[in-house]
Structures are given as structure tokens and as C-alpha cells.
Amino acid sequence: MITQNLQALKNIERELMQLLQDLRKKIETLEKEKTDLLAEIEILKEKGEAKARELEKEVIVLRKEVKALETLFNTQGKR
């Protein structure tokens, strides 16, 4: 009986050790993936900010063109 109990405890210990090892690997994998995703997010944020700056510059140019055309047409209309 004691031998069976000891064997059962050894099996439980082995299973727990395997579970612990599996959990450690899973945590390590998830931490690496988290790090990779955070880095990718930063890259995408930078690209988004650069695109926004580019569009802001284009909008400024277009606004100037609109004002220039409005001035031109207002000047022509007064003749």
C-alpha cells in the first residue's frame, strides 16, 4: 500500500513538473510575442504619424491653391 502511495505521489510530482515546464514555455512564448507586437505597434504608429504629417502638408498646399484661385476669380470678376 505504501509503495503504491509513493508511486502515485511520484507520478503526481512528475505530472506537476511537466505542467510547470509547459507553463514556463508558454509564458516565455507569450512574452516574446507581446514584445514583438509592441514593437510592431510602435512602427505602425510612426508610419501613421508620418502619413498624417504628409497629409497636413498637402492640405496646406491645397488651401493656398484655393485662396489663390478665389483671389484670381474675385479679381477677374471686378473687371
Buried (B, 14 or more C-beta within 10 A) or exposed (E): EEEEEEEEEEEEEEEEEEEEEEEEEEEEEEEEEEEEEEEEEEEEEEEEEEEEEEEEEEEEEEEEEEEEEEEEEEEEEEE
